Amino acid sequence: MTDPVEVLPSWRDTPARQAIVDYVGRAVQEGGAQYVPPSERIAVFDNDGTLWCEKPMPVEVGFVLQRLAEMAEQDPNLRSRQPWQAARDKDYAWLGGAITKHYHGDDSGVKVLLGGIVQAFAGMSVDSYAELAARFLQTTPHPTLGRLLRECTYLPMIELLRYLEAHGFTSFIASGGDRDFMRPVTEELYGIPAERIIGSSTGLRYQDDDAGGSVVYQAEMDVFDDGPLKPVRIWSRIGRRPVVAGGNSNGDIPMLRYAGHPTRPGLRLLVLHDDEDREFSYTAGAETSLEQARAQDWTVVSIKNDWATVFAEA
């Protein structure tokens, strides 16, 4: 097997990295008790907070805010309604609070946010949306880290994706974030093509025209891909149970639990944000997942202790 120091250079020599190397070694050892055939080497990863930075708010939310703020400028009646009011006032506390409450089981705020999102892009074609999303990520800076949003991917996790790929694993993204927001950039950023993105989605419809028609968004949610829906969506899209899963929040617990099964042990990775100097330090929305990680011997990946480098050079 390739020396993990060569393949995972941004990982420190800690028990977390050793757990990854040991698992992959067992999975690819033909004839071994934990051998996994290549066709079943499926890995699934959350995106926000697992593959790229999610603070002070998820990347996609910044994209949505721009559109909501534009709508509020055009329609004064929206300025006193959420989430348009928060978008116009740059009230990140309200937005972040809505997401944190969701991970504590209170969906009141996130339902309001999703209601605004589906109205923001209703009638837009998927092609136009993809162009806007790609442009946003190409040009928008992170508010505090001094780099573009597209440069806020975690280098150690990208190295992990390459390491798994080199050993016959196929990786998918299974995120609560919008599928079509991620698709334009995931192949370039992670080496994961658009067809391997599983995420939340807005309702779609076909609209005929002289140019062959378009697929456009409707003002209604199709699915919010989080919590118990993650395993359901993973199975419906892949048709296989993953053996590797990586997440960072309470919403990822069902996906992490779903990885592997009693006759085929899985590798479950939980990213812990505990480095206020190089990234952020927080556990809000991840308390239950950390408890389960300790109780069920999942591999907790400490950004502070396990990663020698967090981001690639800008």
N, C-alpha and C positions, 0 to 999 in steps of 0.2 A: 504493500500500500504506500502511496505517496506520503512523504514526511509531512505531518500536519503543520509543522512550523513553516514550511514553504507555502502551504495552501491557506493557512489561517494566520497570517503574519500579524494581524491587528488584534489577535486574541492573546491575552497573557496565559502563561502556563499554570492554569488553575483547574480545580475539579470540574468546572463547567465545560471547559474545552476538552478535558479528558473524557468526560461523559459522552460528548459528541463523537470523538474519535473512536472510543470503545464501541459505541453503538453501531457506527458505520462499519467498523471492522467485523463485528459479528454478523451484520446484515448481509455482507457481501461474501462471507466465507462459505463457499459451496460445501455441502455436507455437514455444516455446523448446525447445532440445535436451533439457532435463531436466524438461519439463512432466510433471506427474503428474495424471491425471484424478481428479476428486473421489472416485470410488468406490474408488480405490486409495490414497488418502491415509490410510493406517493407521499409527497410532503406538502403541507398546507400552512400558510402563514397569514396572519393578520397584517394589515398595512400600517395604519395610524398608530404610532407608538411602538411598533414592532420592526418595521422596515424603514420608516422615516419618522421624523420628529412630528409630534402632535400638539406641542405647546407653543404659544399661549392658547392656541386653539387649533383644531385639525385643519390641515392645509386646504381641504376642499371648502371648509366654511368660509375662509377668506375669499375664495372665488365666488361663492354664493352671495356673500355680503356686498360685493361690488354690484352685482345685478339687482339685489334688493334695494340698495341705496339709490341706484338709478331710477328704479320704479317709484321710490318715495319722493324723489325730486320732481318727477313728472306728475305724480298724483298726491296732492296735499292730504287727502283723506287717509292715506296709508301711514302718515308720519306719527300717528298716535297709536298704531297697532303693531303688535309684535308678530314676526321678527323684524319688520321694516324699521320700527323705531330704533331697535338695537343696532341695526345695520347703519342707519343714518347717523346715529350718535356715537358709533364705534364703541358700543357698550359690550366689550368682550366678556365682562363678568357675567352678564345675563346669558350670553351664548355658552360660555364654558360651564356655567352652573346648570344649564339645561342638559348638557351631555353628562356631567357628573351625576346629576340626579337620576338619569337613565340607568347608570351602572349601579345605583342603589335601589332600583326597582320602581322609581317614580318617573313615568313617561309623559307627564303633563307638559313639561317644557319642550321635550324633543318632538312631541306631536305638533306643537305650534310651529316649531322650526321646520319640520317636514312639510307642513301645510304651506308655508311660504315658499319652500324650495320648488314644490311641484307647480306652483303658480308662476314662479320666476321664469321657467323655461318652457311653459306650455306653448305648443305650436311651433317650436324651433326644431329644425331637422337635426338628426344625430350627427350629421357631417359638420354642420355649423357649430354645434356644441363642442365637438372634438377639437375644432380649430381654436375656439375660444379658450378651452381648457389648456391646450398645449401652449398657446401664447402666454397665458397667465403664468404657467410654471416656468416658462423660459425667461420671463422678464421681471417677475415680482420678487422683491427681497424679503427675507424673513425679518420680522420686526425687531429682533434683538440679537440674533446670532451673527450678523454681519456677512451673510452669504445669501445667494438666491435660494428660493424654496426648493428648487430641483437639486440643489447641492446639500440638502439636509437629510439625505439618505444615510443610513448607518453603514459605514464601510465594513465592520465585522460581519454584519448580516449578509451583505453582498458576497463577501468571501465565503460565508457558509453556503449560500446558494450555489456558488461555483464548485465548492467541495462536494456537495451532494450530487450535483450534476455529473461531476467527474467519476462518481461511483454508481451511476446508473439510476439515480433518483429523478423523478419528474416533479417539479415544484409548481404549485398553484397559489394564487392569492385568494383568500376568503376573508373579505373585509366588510365591516359595516359601512364603509365609505361607498360612494357612488361608483358603480362599475364603469360607466362611460367616462367619468372624470379620470380614472386611473388608466384606462386602456391606451390613450395616445402616447403614454410615456413609459409604461412598464417594461417594454422590451429593451428600450435604450438604457433605462436606469437599473433594471434588475436582470435582464435577459429572460424575462417571462413574457411571452407573446400575449396579444389581446384575447385570444381564445381560451387562455388559462386564467382569466380573471373572473372571480365570482364575487359579486358585491350587491349592494342595495341598488334598486332600479325603479325608475319611474315608468308608468304605463306608456305603451307605444302603440302607434297605429300607422298603417300604410296610407299614403296620400298620393293618388295617381296624378300624373301630369305628362306633358308631351316629351319629357326627357327621361321617361322610364320610372318616374315616381320617386318618392322619398319616404323614409321612415321618420316620423315626428313624435314629439313628446306630448302626452296628454296631461291634464291638470289633475292627476291622481297617482298615488303611490302604487307600485306593483308589489314590491317586497322590501322590508327593512331587514337586511341580512345580519342579524346579531343574535347572540344568545342561543336558544334551542334551535333557531332556524339555520344556524351555520352547518351543523351536521346534515340536516335535511337537504340543504342546497348543495353541499359537497357531494353527497351521494347522487342527487339528481343530475348534477353536471358531470361527475367523473365516473360514477358507477363502481367505485372502489372505496374501501375504507382506508384512510391514510395511516401510515405508520410513524410519520413525523409531523408534529404540529408545533407552531410557535405563535405566542400571543403576548399580551401585556395587561389585560384588564378582566374584570368580572364577566364581561360579555363574551370572552373567549373560553370560558370554563367548559361549556359543552363540547366545543371543538377539540380542546385539549384532552378531555376525557374520552372522546371518540377515537383518538389516535391509538392504533394497535388494539389488541384484545388478549384475553387470557392465554391463548395458544401462540400468540405472536406479539411479544412485548413492543411497546412503542417508545419513542423519544418525545418527551413533552418539555418544551422550553418556554419559560416565562421571563420576559424582559423586565427587570426592575430598574426604574428610573431613580437613581440615587446619587447623581453627580451634578450638583448645582454649579460647579465651576465650568464644566465642559458642555453641559446640556441643561437639564432641569432635574429637580428632586421633588418627587411627589408619589403618593400612594393612593390618593383619592380616586375611587372607582376601581381600585385593584385589591382592596382589602381582603375580600373573600377568596380571590384567586391566589393570593399569597398564603392564606390559611390552608387552602387545599393543596398547594404546592408542598408545604411543609408536611401535611398529613399523608400525602400520597407519593412522596419522594419524587416530585417533578424536579427538573433541573432549572433552578433560578439563575438567570444571567444578570449579574450586577454590572451596570454600565461603569460604575466607579472602579470595581475591582477586577472585572474580567476582560475589559477592553482596554488595550494600550492606546488605541486611537478610536475616536468616535466617528468623525467625519473625514472624508478624503480632503486633500488640499483643495481649496476653492479655485 
